[in-house]
Amino acid sequence: MPNSTEIKGKWNELKGQLKQKYAELTDDDLTYEEGKDDEMWGKLQQKLGKTKKEILSLFE
């Protein structure tokens, strides 16, 4: 599972993977803003019905 530094460095690639797998995700759902990590993960968890760990496991 990638750590937060790896996620930040590869966010555009990871974002593309999420959008391909979950068409219901919007650019707003996947907007990464420094210091708002928890807010973004919360949106993703709510929209996908998965835990952060489950979402991160998609990138392994």
PDBQT receptor file of N, H, CA, C and O in Angstrom, charges set to zero:
ATOM      1  N   MET A   1       0.860  -1.175   0.000  1.00  0.00    +0.000 N 
ATOM      2  CA  MET A   1       0.000   0.000   0.000  1.00  0.00    +0.000 C 
ATOM      3  C   MET A   1       0.903   1.234   0.000  1.00  0.00    +0.000 C 
ATOM      4  O   MET A   1       1.843   1.305   0.793  1.00  0.00    +0.000 OA
ATOM      5  N   PRO A   2       0.637   2.199  -0.869  1.00  0.00    +0.000 N 
ATOM      6  CA  PRO A   2       1.490   3.390  -0.947  1.00  0.00    +0.000 C 
ATOM      7  C   PRO A   2       1.342   4.265   0.283  1.00  0.00    +0.000 C 
ATOM      8  O   PRO A   2       0.274   4.332   0.893  1.00  0.00    +0.000 OA
ATOM      9  N   ASN A   3       2.441   4.942   0.643  1.00  0.00    +0.000 N 
ATOM     10  H   ASN A   3       3.308   4.888   0.148  1.00  0.00    +0.000 HD
ATOM     11  CA  ASN A   3       2.362   5.882   1.763  1.00  0.00    +0.000 C 
ATOM     12  C   ASN A   3       1.979   7.264   1.236  1.00  0.00    +0.000 C 
ATOM     13  O   ASN A   3       1.870   7.461   0.026  1.00  0.00    +0.000 OA
ATOM     14  N   SER A   4       1.777   8.211   2.137  1.00  0.00    +0.000 N 
ATOM     15  H   SER A   4       1.866   8.050   3.120  1.00  0.00    +0.000 HD
ATOM     16  CA  SER A   4       1.266   9.528   1.727  1.00  0.00    +0.000 C 
ATOM     17  C   SER A   4       2.229  10.264   0.803  1.00  0.00    +0.000 C 
ATOM     18  O   SER A   4       1.779  11.001  -0.074  1.00  0.00    +0.000 OA
ATOM     19  N   THR A   5       3.539  10.090   0.967  1.00  0.00    +0.000 N 
ATOM     20  H   THR A   5       3.905   9.491   1.680  1.00  0.00    +0.000 HD
ATOM     21  CA  THR A   5       4.509  10.746   0.086  1.00  0.00    +0.000 C 
ATOM     22  C   THR A   5       4.404  10.186  -1.330  1.00  0.00    +0.000 C 
ATOM     23  O   THR A   5       4.457  10.935  -2.305  1.00  0.00    +0.000 OA
ATOM     24  N   GLU A   6       4.257   8.869  -1.437  1.00  0.00    +0.000 N 
ATOM     25  H   GLU A   6       4.214   8.260  -0.645  1.00  0.00    +0.000 HD
ATOM     26  CA  GLU A   6       4.112   8.245  -2.752  1.00  0.00    +0.000 C 
ATOM     27  C   GLU A   6       2.813   8.690  -3.417  1.00  0.00    +0.000 C 
ATOM     28  O   GLU A   6       2.775   8.919  -4.626  1.00  0.00    +0.000 OA
ATOM     29  N   ILE A   7       1.767   8.810  -2.635  1.00  0.00    +0.000 N 
ATOM     30  H   ILE A   7       1.798   8.625  -1.652  1.00  0.00    +0.000 HD
ATOM     31  CA  ILE A   7       0.475   9.240  -3.170  1.00  0.00    +0.000 C 
ATOM     32  C   ILE A   7       0.582  10.654  -3.715  1.00  0.00    +0.000 C 
ATOM     33  O   ILE A   7       0.119  10.916  -4.825  1.00  0.00    +0.000 OA
ATOM     34  N   LYS A   8       1.176  11.567  -2.970  1.00  0.00    +0.000 N 
ATOM     35  H   LYS A   8       1.552  11.354  -2.068  1.00  0.00    +0.000 HD
ATOM     36  CA  LYS A   8       1.324  12.951  -3.424  1.00  0.00    +0.000 C 
ATOM     37  C   LYS A   8       2.117  13.021  -4.723  1.00  0.00    +0.000 C 
ATOM     38  O   LYS A   8       1.764  13.773  -5.631  1.00  0.00    +0.000 OA
ATOM     39  N   GLY A   9       3.191  12.235  -4.810  1.00  0.00    +0.000 N 
ATOM     40  H   GLY A   9       3.478  11.624  -4.073  1.00  0.00    +0.000 HD
ATOM     41  CA  GLY A   9       4.047  12.257  -5.988  1.00  0.00    +0.000 C 
ATOM     42  C   GLY A   9       3.405  11.679  -7.231  1.00  0.00    +0.000 C 
ATOM     43  O   GLY A   9       3.757  12.056  -8.348  1.00  0.00    +0.000 OA
ATOM     44  N   LYS A  10       2.467  10.768  -7.044  1.00  0.00    +0.000 N 
ATOM     45  H   LYS A  10       2.181  10.462  -6.137  1.00  0.00    +0.000 HD
ATOM     46  CA  LYS A  10       1.848  10.091  -8.183  1.00  0.00    +0.000 C 
ATOM     47  C   LYS A  10       0.358  10.384  -8.284  1.00  0.00    +0.000 C 
ATOM     48  O   LYS A  10      -0.375   9.620  -8.911  1.00  0.00    +0.000 OA
ATOM     49  N   TRP A  11      -0.102  11.472  -7.682  1.00  0.00    +0.000 N 
ATOM     50  H   TRP A  11       0.494  12.093  -7.172  1.00  0.00    +0.000 HD
ATOM     51  CA  TRP A  11      -1.535  11.688  -7.575  1.00  0.00    +0.000 C 
ATOM     52  C   TRP A  11      -2.255  11.707  -8.921  1.00  0.00    +0.000 C 
ATOM     53  O   TRP A  11      -3.336  11.128  -9.036  1.00  0.00    +0.000 OA
ATOM     54  N   ASN A  12      -1.694  12.351  -9.938  1.00  0.00    +0.000 N 
ATOM     55  H   ASN A  12      -0.816  12.821  -9.844  1.00  0.00    +0.000 HD
ATOM     56  CA  ASN A  12      -2.382  12.408 -11.242  1.00  0.00    +0.000 C 
ATOM     57  C   ASN A  12      -2.577  11.016 -11.829  1.00  0.00    +0.000 C 
ATOM     58  O   ASN A  12      -3.631  10.717 -12.390  1.00  0.00    +0.000 OA
ATOM     59  N   GLU A  13      -1.569  10.173 -11.700  1.00  0.00    +0.000 N 
ATOM     60  H   GLU A  13      -0.713  10.416 -11.243  1.00  0.00    +0.000 HD
ATOM     61  CA  GLU A  13      -1.680   8.799 -12.196  1.00  0.00    +0.000 C 
ATOM     62  C   GLU A  13      -2.726   8.022 -11.385  1.00  0.00    +0.000 C 
ATOM     63  O   GLU A  13      -3.560   7.319 -11.956  1.00  0.00    +0.000 OA
ATOM     64  N   LEU A  14      -2.680   8.149 -10.081  1.00  0.00    +0.000 N 
ATOM     65  H   LEU A  14      -2.002   8.720  -9.617  1.00  0.00    +0.000 HD
ATOM     66  CA  LEU A  14      -3.619   7.448  -9.212  1.00  0.00    +0.000 C 
ATOM     67  C   LEU A  14      -5.048   7.939  -9.435  1.00  0.00    +0.000 C 
ATOM     68  O   LEU A  14      -5.996   7.153  -9.435  1.00  0.00    +0.000 OA
ATOM     69  N   LYS A  15      -5.183   9.236  -9.621  1.00  0.00    +0.000 N 
ATOM     70  H   LYS A  15      -4.414   9.875  -9.620  1.00  0.00    +0.000 HD
ATOM     71  CA  LYS A  15      -6.493   9.829  -9.875  1.00  0.00    +0.000 C 
ATOM     72  C   LYS A  15      -7.100   9.241 -11.152  1.00  0.00    +0.000 C 
ATOM     73  O   LYS A  15      -8.291   8.932 -11.196  1.00  0.00    +0.000 OA
ATOM     74  N   GLY A  16      -6.281   9.092 -12.173  1.00  0.00    +0.000 N 
ATOM     75  H   GLY A  16      -5.314   9.343 -12.137  1.00  0.00    +0.000 HD
ATOM     76  CA  GLY A  16      -6.748   8.505 -13.430  1.00  0.00    +0.000 C 
ATOM     77  C   GLY A  16      -7.218   7.070 -13.245  1.00  0.00    +0.000 C 
ATOM     78  O   GLY A  16      -8.222   6.656 -13.826  1.00  0.00    +0.000 OA
ATOM     79  N   GLN A  17      -6.490   6.316 -12.434  1.00  0.00    +0.000 N 
ATOM     80  H   GLN A  17      -5.675   6.651 -11.962  1.00  0.00    +0.000 HD
ATOM     81  CA  GLN A  17      -6.880   4.932 -12.159  1.00  0.00    +0.000 C 
ATOM     82  C   GLN A  17      -8.222   4.876 -11.447  1.00  0.00    +0.000 C 
ATOM     83  O   GLN A  17      -9.063   4.037 -11.772  1.00  0.00    +0.000 OA
ATOM     84  N   LEU A  18      -8.430   5.759 -10.482  1.00  0.00    +0.000 N 
ATOM     85  H   LEU A  18      -7.747   6.440 -10.219  1.00  0.00    +0.000 HD
ATOM     86  CA  LEU A  18      -9.704   5.795  -9.758  1.00  0.00    +0.000 C 
ATOM     87  C   LEU A  18     -10.857   6.166 -10.684  1.00  0.00    +0.000 C 
ATOM     88  O   LEU A  18     -11.931   5.570 -10.611  1.00  0.00    +0.000 OA
ATOM     89  N   LYS A  19     -10.635   7.153 -11.558  1.00  0.00    +0.000 N 
ATOM     90  H   LYS A  19      -9.762   7.637 -11.617  1.00  0.00    +0.000 HD
ATOM     91  CA  LYS A  19     -11.696   7.588 -12.479  1.00  0.00    +0.000 C 
ATOM     92  C   LYS A  19     -12.053   6.479 -13.469  1.00  0.00    +0.000 C 
ATOM     93  O   LYS A  19     -13.216   6.340 -13.848  1.00  0.00    +0.000 OA
ATOM     94  N   GLN A  20     -11.070   5.694 -13.886  1.00  0.00    +0.000 N 
ATOM     95  H   GLN A  20     -10.125   5.806 -13.579  1.00  0.00    +0.000 HD
ATOM     96  CA  GLN A  20     -11.350   4.584 -14.795  1.00  0.00    +0.000 C 
ATOM     97  C   GLN A  20     -12.172   3.507 -14.104  1.00  0.00    +0.000 C 
ATOM     98  O   GLN A  20     -13.085   2.936 -14.701  1.00  0.00    +0.000 OA
ATOM     99  N   LYS A  21     -11.851   3.235 -12.862  1.00  0.00    +0.000 N 
ATOM    100  H   LYS A  21     -11.109   3.699 -12.378  1.00  0.00    +0.000 HD
ATOM    101  CA  LYS A  21     -12.526   2.165 -12.125  1.00  0.00    +0.000 C 
ATOM    102  C   LYS A  21     -13.894   2.607 -11.610  1.00  0.00    +0.000 C 
ATOM    103  O   LYS A  21     -14.828   1.806 -11.562  1.00  0.00    +0.000 OA
ATOM    104  N   TYR A  22     -14.016   3.881 -11.225  1.00  0.00    +0.000 N 
ATOM    105  H   TYR A  22     -13.257   4.531 -11.265  1.00  0.00    +0.000 HD
ATOM    106  CA  TYR A  22     -15.255   4.398 -10.650  1.00  0.00    +0.000 C 
ATOM    107  C   TYR A  22     -15.691   5.635 -11.436  1.00  0.00    +0.000 C 
ATOM    108  O   TYR A  22     -15.293   6.754 -11.113  1.00  0.00    +0.000 OA
ATOM    109  N   ALA A  23     -16.490   5.432 -12.445  1.00  0.00    +0.000 N 
ATOM    110  H   ALA A  23     -16.813   4.523 -12.708  1.00  0.00    +0.000 HD
ATOM    111  CA  ALA A  23     -16.918   6.504 -13.336  1.00  0.00    +0.000 C 
ATOM    112  C   ALA A  23     -17.701   7.590 -12.618  1.00  0.00    +0.000 C 
ATOM    113  O   ALA A  23     -17.766   8.721 -13.100  1.00  0.00    +0.000 OA
ATOM    114  N   GLU A  24     -18.302   7.267 -11.464  1.00  0.00    +0.000 N 
ATOM    115  H   GLU A  24     -18.249   6.348 -11.073  1.00  0.00    +0.000 HD
ATOM    116  CA  GLU A  24     -19.095   8.252 -10.736  1.00  0.00    +0.000 C 
ATOM    117  C   GLU A  24     -18.249   9.315 -10.034  1.00  0.00    +0.000 C 
ATOM    118  O   GLU A  24     -18.792  10.304  -9.541  1.00  0.00    +0.000 OA
ATOM    119  N   LEU A  25     -16.939   9.128  -9.983  1.00  0.00    +0.000 N 
ATOM    120  H   LEU A  25     -16.498   8.325 -10.383  1.00  0.00    +0.000 HD
ATOM    121  CA  LEU A  25     -16.071  10.128  -9.350  1.00  0.00    +0.000 C 
ATOM    122  C   LEU A  25     -15.883  11.328 -10.264  1.00  0.00    +0.000 C 
ATOM    123  O   LEU A  25     -15.706  11.182 -11.473  1.00  0.00    +0.000 OA
ATOM    124  N   THR A  26     -15.924  12.504  -9.676  1.00  0.00    +0.000 N 
ATOM    125  H   THR A  26     -16.068  12.622  -8.693  1.00  0.00    +0.000 HD
ATOM    126  CA  THR A  26     -15.724  13.740 -10.430  1.00  0.00    +0.000 C 
ATOM    127  C   THR A  26     -14.348  14.315 -10.117  1.00  0.00    +0.000 C 
ATOM    128  O   THR A  26     -13.673  13.866  -9.191  1.00  0.00    +0.000 OA
ATOM    129  N   ASP A  27     -13.940  15.310 -10.895  1.00  0.00    +0.000 N 
ATOM    130  H   ASP A  27     -14.488  15.675 -11.648  1.00  0.00    +0.000 HD
ATOM    131  CA  ASP A  27     -12.679  15.989 -10.622  1.00  0.00    +0.000 C 
ATOM    132  C   ASP A  27     -12.699  16.628  -9.233  1.00  0.00    +0.000 C 
ATOM    133  O   ASP A  27     -11.678  16.652  -8.545  1.00  0.00    +0.000 OA
ATOM    134  N   ASP A  28     -13.855  17.141  -8.823  1.00  0.00    +0.000 N 
ATOM    135  H   ASP A  28     -14.684  17.121  -9.382  1.00  0.00    +0.000 HD
ATOM    136  CA  ASP A  28     -13.973  17.736  -7.489  1.00  0.00    +0.000 C 
ATOM    137  C   ASP A  28     -13.725  16.706  -6.396  1.00  0.00    +0.000 C 
ATOM    138  O   ASP A  28     -13.108  17.018  -5.377  1.00  0.00    +0.000 OA
ATOM    139  N   ASP A  29     -14.198  15.485  -6.600  1.00  0.00    +0.000 N 
ATOM    140  H   ASP A  29     -14.699  15.231  -7.427  1.00  0.00    +0.000 HD
ATOM    141  CA  ASP A  29     -13.974  14.418  -5.621  1.00  0.00    +0.000 C 
ATOM    142  C   ASP A  29     -12.492  14.097  -5.481  1.00  0.00    +0.000 C 
ATOM    143  O   ASP A  29     -12.033  13.685  -4.416  1.00  0.00    +0.000 OA
ATOM    144  N   LEU A  30     -11.766  14.287  -6.548  1.00  0.00    +0.000 N 
ATOM    145  H   LEU A  30     -12.139  14.621  -7.413  1.00  0.00    +0.000 HD
ATOM    146  CA  LEU A  30     -10.362  13.874  -6.597  1.00  0.00    +0.000 C 
ATOM    147  C   LEU A  30      -9.377  15.035  -6.527  1.00  0.00    +0.000 C 
ATOM    148  O   LEU A  30      -8.195  14.863  -6.824  1.00  0.00    +0.000 OA
ATOM    149  N   THR A  31      -9.846  16.203  -6.141  1.00  0.00    +0.000 N 
ATOM    150  H   THR A  31     -10.807  16.344  -5.900  1.00  0.00    +0.000 HD
ATOM    151  CA  THR A  31      -8.966  17.359  -6.039  1.00  0.00    +0.000 C 
ATOM    152  C   THR A  31      -8.126  17.237  -4.780  1.00  0.00    +0.000 C 
ATOM    153  O   THR A  31      -8.649  17.165  -3.668  1.00  0.00    +0.000 OA
ATOM    154  N   TYR A  32      -6.816  17.216  -4.976  1.00  0.00    +0.000 N 
ATOM    155  H   TYR A  32      -6.392  17.275  -5.880  1.00  0.00    +0.000 HD
ATOM    156  CA  TYR A  32      -5.896  17.139  -3.842  1.00  0.00    +0.000 C 
ATOM    157  C   TYR A  32      -5.446  18.542  -3.483  1.00  0.00    +0.000 C 
ATOM    158  O   TYR A  32      -4.862  19.249  -4.305  1.00  0.00    +0.000 OA
ATOM    159  N   GLU A  33      -5.722  18.937  -2.257  1.00  0.00    +0.000 N 
ATOM    160  H   GLU A  33      -6.197  18.363  -1.590  1.00  0.00    +0.000 HD
ATOM    161  CA  GLU A  33      -5.263  20.232  -1.764  1.00  0.00    +0.000 C 
ATOM    162  C   GLU A  33      -4.418  19.994  -0.532  1.00  0.00    +0.000 C 
ATOM    163  O   GLU A  33      -4.808  19.249   0.368  1.00  0.00    +0.000 OA
ATOM    164  N   GLU A  34      -3.261  20.629  -0.494  1.00  0.00    +0.000 N 
ATOM    165  H   GLU A  34      -2.944  21.234  -1.225  1.00  0.00    +0.000 HD
ATOM    166  CA  GLU A  34      -2.358  20.495   0.639  1.00  0.00    +0.000 C 
ATOM    167  C   GLU A  34      -3.094  20.811   1.930  1.00  0.00    +0.000 C 
ATOM    168  O   GLU A  34      -3.755  21.844   2.035  1.00  0.00    +0.000 OA
ATOM    169  N   GLY A  35      -2.982  19.935   2.904  1.00  0.00    +0.000 N 
ATOM    170  H   GLY A  35      -2.445  19.096   2.819  1.00  0.00    +0.000 HD
ATOM    171  CA  GLY A  35      -3.617  20.142   4.197  1.00  0.00    +0.000 C 
ATOM    172  C   GLY A  35      -5.059  19.690   4.279  1.00  0.00    +0.000 C 
ATOM    173  O   GLY A  35      -5.664  19.744   5.350  1.00  0.00    +0.000 OA
ATOM    174  N   LYS A  36      -5.631  19.239   3.149  1.00  0.00    +0.000 N 
ATOM    175  H   LYS A  36      -5.140  19.195   2.278  1.00  0.00    +0.000 HD
ATOM    176  CA  LYS A  36      -7.029  18.792   3.146  1.00  0.00    +0.000 C 
ATOM    177  C   LYS A  36      -7.144  17.322   2.758  1.00  0.00    +0.000 C 
ATOM    178  O   LYS A  36      -8.146  16.895   2.184  1.00  0.00    +0.000 OA
ATOM    179  N   ASP A  37      -6.113  16.565   3.077  1.00  0.00    +0.000 N 
ATOM    180  H   ASP A  37      -5.299  16.913   3.543  1.00  0.00    +0.000 HD
ATOM    181  CA  ASP A  37      -6.089  15.140   2.753  1.00  0.00    +0.000 C 
ATOM    182  C   ASP A  37      -7.296  14.419   3.349  1.00  0.00    +0.000 C 
ATOM    183  O   ASP A  37      -7.990  13.673   2.658  1.00  0.00    +0.000 OA
ATOM    184  N   ASP A  38      -7.538  14.652   4.636  1.00  0.00    +0.000 N 
ATOM    185  H   ASP A  38      -6.975  15.259   5.197  1.00  0.00    +0.000 HD
ATOM    186  CA  ASP A  38      -8.621  13.942   5.322  1.00  0.00    +0.000 C 
ATOM    187  C   ASP A  38      -9.976  14.231   4.702  1.00  0.00    +0.000 C 
ATOM    188  O   ASP A  38     -10.825  13.345   4.604  1.00  0.00    +0.000 OA
ATOM    189  N   GLU A  39     -10.177  15.477   4.284  1.00  0.00    +0.000 N 
ATOM    190  H   GLU A  39      -9.487  16.197   4.364  1.00  0.00    +0.000 HD
ATOM    191  CA  GLU A  39     -11.446  15.849   3.651  1.00  0.00    +0.000 C 
ATOM    192  C   GLU A  39     -11.639  15.087   2.340  1.00  0.00    +0.000 C 
ATOM    193  O   GLU A  39     -12.728  14.584   2.063  1.00  0.00    +0.000 OA
ATOM    194  N   MET A  40     -10.581  15.006   1.539  1.00  0.00    +0.000 N 
ATOM    195  H   MET A  40      -9.697  15.415   1.764  1.00  0.00    +0.000 HD
ATOM    196  CA  MET A  40     -10.656  14.299   0.272  1.00  0.00    +0.000 C 
ATOM    197  C   MET A  40     -10.918  12.817   0.505  1.00  0.00    +0.000 C 
ATOM    198  O   MET A  40     -11.783  12.235  -0.149  1.00  0.00    +0.000 OA
ATOM    199  N   TRP A  41     -10.183  12.197   1.430  1.00  0.00    +0.000 N 
ATOM    200  H   TRP A  41      -9.481  12.670   1.962  1.00  0.00    +0.000 HD
ATOM    201  CA  TRP A  41     -10.389  10.775   1.713  1.00  0.00    +0.000 C 
ATOM    202  C   TRP A  41     -11.796  10.530   2.227  1.00  0.00    +0.000 C 
ATOM    203  O   TRP A  41     -12.414   9.521   1.885  1.00  0.00    +0.000 OA
ATOM    204  N   GLY A  42     -12.308  11.436   3.040  1.00  0.00    +0.000 N 
ATOM    205  H   GLY A  42     -11.807  12.255   3.317  1.00  0.00    +0.000 HD
ATOM    206  CA  GLY A  42     -13.679  11.301   3.541  1.00  0.00    +0.000 C 
ATOM    207  C   GLY A  42     -14.697  11.296   2.412  1.00  0.00    +0.000 C 
ATOM    208  O   GLY A  42     -15.628  10.491   2.410  1.00  0.00    +0.000 OA
ATOM    209  N   LYS A  43     -14.517  12.202   1.449  1.00  0.00    +0.000 N 
ATOM    210  H   LYS A  43     -13.761  12.856   1.450  1.00  0.00    +0.000 HD
ATOM    211  CA  LYS A  43     -15.419  12.246   0.286  1.00  0.00    +0.000 C 
ATOM    212  C   LYS A  43     -15.364  10.936  -0.491  1.00  0.00    +0.000 C 
ATOM    213  O   LYS A  43     -16.395  10.381  -0.871  1.00  0.00    +0.000 OA
ATOM    214  N   LEU A  44     -14.144  10.450  -0.722  1.00  0.00    +0.000 N 
ATOM    215  H   LEU A  44     -13.306  10.901  -0.413  1.00  0.00    +0.000 HD
ATOM    216  CA  LEU A  44     -13.980   9.204  -1.480  1.00  0.00    +0.000 C 
ATOM    217  C   LEU A  44     -14.597   8.025  -0.740  1.00  0.00    +0.000 C 
ATOM    218  O   LEU A  44     -15.260   7.184  -1.347  1.00  0.00    +0.000 OA
ATOM    219  N   GLN A  45     -14.381   7.965   0.562  1.00  0.00    +0.000 N 
ATOM    220  H   GLN A  45     -13.843   8.649   1.055  1.00  0.00    +0.000 HD
ATOM    221  CA  GLN A  45     -14.935   6.870   1.353  1.00  0.00    +0.000 C 
ATOM    222  C   GLN A  45     -16.454   6.882   1.297  1.00  0.00    +0.000 C 
ATOM    223  O   GLN A  45     -17.088   5.838   1.145  1.00  0.00    +0.000 OA
ATOM    224  N   GLN A  46     -17.023   8.054   1.418  1.00  0.00    +0.000 N 
ATOM    225  H   GLN A  46     -16.508   8.902   1.541  1.00  0.00    +0.000 HD
ATOM    226  CA  GLN A  46     -18.481   8.179   1.400  1.00  0.00    +0.000 C 
ATOM    227  C   GLN A  46     -19.039   7.805   0.025  1.00  0.00    +0.000 C 
ATOM    228  O   GLN A  46     -20.019   7.066  -0.069  1.00  0.00    +0.000 OA
ATOM    229  N   LYS A  47     -18.427   8.308  -1.022  1.00  0.00    +0.000 N 
ATOM    230  H   LYS A  47     -17.631   8.908  -0.946  1.00  0.00    +0.000 HD
ATOM    231  CA  LYS A  47     -18.937   8.080  -2.372  1.00  0.00    +0.000 C 
ATOM    232  C   LYS A  47     -18.775   6.620  -2.816  1.00  0.00    +0.000 C 
ATOM    233  O   LYS A  47     -19.642   6.071  -3.494  1.00  0.00    +0.000 OA
ATOM    234  N   LEU A  48     -17.653   6.000  -2.426  1.00  0.00    +0.000 N 
ATOM    235  H   LEU A  48     -16.948   6.446  -1.874  1.00  0.00    +0.000 HD
ATOM    236  CA  LEU A  48     -17.375   4.638  -2.877  1.00  0.00    +0.000 C 
ATOM    237  C   LEU A  48     -17.831   3.577  -1.884  1.00  0.00    +0.000 C 
ATOM    238  O   LEU A  48     -17.920   2.400  -2.236  1.00  0.00    +0.000 OA
ATOM    239  N   GLY A  49     -18.119   3.976  -0.656  1.00  0.00    +0.000 N 
ATOM    240  H   GLY A  49     -18.047   4.932  -0.371  1.00  0.00    +0.000 HD
ATOM    241  CA  GLY A  49     -18.523   3.007   0.357  1.00  0.00    +0.000 C 
ATOM    242  C   GLY A  49     -17.383   2.085   0.759  1.00  0.00    +0.000 C 
ATOM    243  O   GLY A  49     -17.607   0.924   1.104  1.00  0.00    +0.000 OA
ATOM    244  N   LYS A  50     -16.159   2.604   0.713  1.00  0.00    +0.000 N 
ATOM    245  H   LYS A  50     -15.978   3.547   0.433  1.00  0.00    +0.000 HD
ATOM    246  CA  LYS A  50     -14.970   1.826   1.051  1.00  0.00    +0.000 C 
ATOM    247  C   LYS A  50     -14.151   2.589   2.085  1.00  0.00    +0.000 C 
ATOM    248  O   LYS A  50     -14.284   3.806   2.223  1.00  0.00    +0.000 OA
ATOM    249  N   THR A  51     -13.305   1.862   2.808  1.00  0.00    +0.000 N 
ATOM    250  H   THR A  51     -13.198   0.874   2.695  1.00  0.00    +0.000 HD
ATOM    251  CA  THR A  51     -12.412   2.509   3.768  1.00  0.00    +0.000 C 
ATOM    252  C   THR A  51     -11.211   3.072   3.015  1.00  0.00    +0.000 C 
ATOM    253  O   THR A  51     -10.970   2.716   1.862  1.00  0.00    +0.000 OA
ATOM    254  N   LYS A  52     -10.470   3.942   3.667  1.00  0.00    +0.000 N 
ATOM    255  H   LYS A  52     -10.666   4.231   4.603  1.00  0.00    +0.000 HD
ATOM    256  CA  LYS A  52      -9.267   4.501   3.055  1.00  0.00    +0.000 C 
ATOM    257  C   LYS A  52      -8.313   3.371   2.699  1.00  0.00    +0.000 C 
ATOM    258  O   LYS A  52      -7.703   3.384   1.630  1.00  0.00    +0.000 OA
ATOM    259  N   LYS A  53      -8.180   2.393   3.590  1.00  0.00    +0.000 N 
ATOM    260  H   LYS A  53      -8.675   2.382   4.459  1.00  0.00    +0.000 HD
ATOM    261  CA  LYS A  53      -7.283   1.266   3.358  1.00  0.00    +0.000 C 
ATOM    262  C   LYS A  53      -7.709   0.485   2.107  1.00  0.00    +0.000 C 
ATOM    263  O   LYS A  53      -6.865   0.077   1.309  1.00  0.00    +0.000 OA
ATOM    264  N   GLU A  54      -9.015   0.281   1.943  1.00  0.00    +0.000 N 
ATOM    265  H   GLU A  54      -9.701   0.613   2.591  1.00  0.00    +0.000 HD
ATOM    266  CA  GLU A  54      -9.513  -0.427   0.760  1.00  0.00    +0.000 C 
ATOM    267  C   GLU A  54      -9.229   0.362  -0.510  1.00  0.00    +0.000 C 
ATOM    268  O   GLU A  54      -8.872  -0.221  -1.534  1.00  0.00    +0.000 OA
ATOM    269  N   ILE A  55      -9.383   1.666  -0.455  1.00  0.00    +0.000 N 
ATOM    270  H   ILE A  55      -9.673   2.140   0.376  1.00  0.00    +0.000 HD
ATOM    271  CA  ILE A  55      -9.118   2.518  -1.629  1.00  0.00    +0.000 C 
ATOM    272  C   ILE A  55      -7.625   2.466  -1.970  1.00  0.00    +0.000 C 
ATOM    273  O   ILE A  55      -7.252   2.307  -3.132  1.00  0.00    +0.000 OA
ATOM    274  N   LEU A  56      -6.784   2.600  -0.954  1.00  0.00    +0.000 N 
ATOM    275  H   LEU A  56      -7.087   2.729  -0.010  1.00  0.00    +0.000 HD
ATOM    276  CA  LEU A  56      -5.336   2.567  -1.183  1.00  0.00    +0.000 C 
ATOM    277  C   LEU A  56      -4.869   1.223  -1.724  1.00  0.00    +0.000 C 
ATOM    278  O   LEU A  56      -3.906   1.159  -2.487  1.00  0.00    +0.000 OA
ATOM    279  N   SER A  57      -5.550   0.148  -1.332  1.00  0.00    +0.000 N 
ATOM    280  H   SER A  57      -6.333   0.199  -0.712  1.00  0.00    +0.000 HD
ATOM    281  CA  SER A  57      -5.146  -1.177  -1.807  1.00  0.00    +0.000 C 
ATOM    282  C   SER A  57      -5.356  -1.331  -3.319  1.00  0.00    +0.000 C 
ATOM    283  O   SER A  57      -4.763  -2.216  -3.936  1.00  0.00    +0.000 OA
ATOM    284  N   LEU A  58      -6.190  -0.483  -3.913  1.00  0.00    +0.000 N 
ATOM    285  H   LEU A  58      -6.671   0.236  -3.411  1.00  0.00    +0.000 HD
ATOM    286  CA  LEU A  58      -6.400  -0.523  -5.356  1.00  0.00    +0.000 C 
ATOM    287  C   LEU A  58      -5.130  -0.166  -6.129  1.00  0.00    +0.000 C 
ATOM    288  O   LEU A  58      -5.004  -0.499  -7.308  1.00  0.00    +0.000 OA
ATOM    289  N   PHE A  59      -4.194   0.508  -5.469  1.00  0.00    +0.000 N 
ATOM    290  H   PHE A  59      -4.296   0.779  -4.512  1.00  0.00    +0.000 HD
ATOM    291  CA  PHE A  59      -2.978   0.990  -6.135  1.00  0.00    +0.000 C 
ATOM    292  C   PHE A  59      -1.792   0.053  -5.979  1.00  0.00    +0.000 C 
ATOM    293  O   PHE A  59      -0.685   0.397  -6.393  1.00  0.00    +0.000 OA
ATOM    294  N   GLU A  60      -1.992  -1.114  -5.396  1.00  0.00    +0.000 N 
ATOM    295  H   GLU A  60      -2.892  -1.394  -5.060  1.00  0.00    +0.000 HD
ATOM    296  CA  GLU A  60      -0.879  -2.043  -5.203  1.00  0.00    +0.000 C 
ATOM    297  C   GLU A  60      -0.574  -2.809  -6.443  1.00  0.00    +0.000 C 
ATOM    298  O   GLU A  60       0.338  -3.635  -6.450  1.00  0.00    +0.000 OA
TER     299      GLU A  60
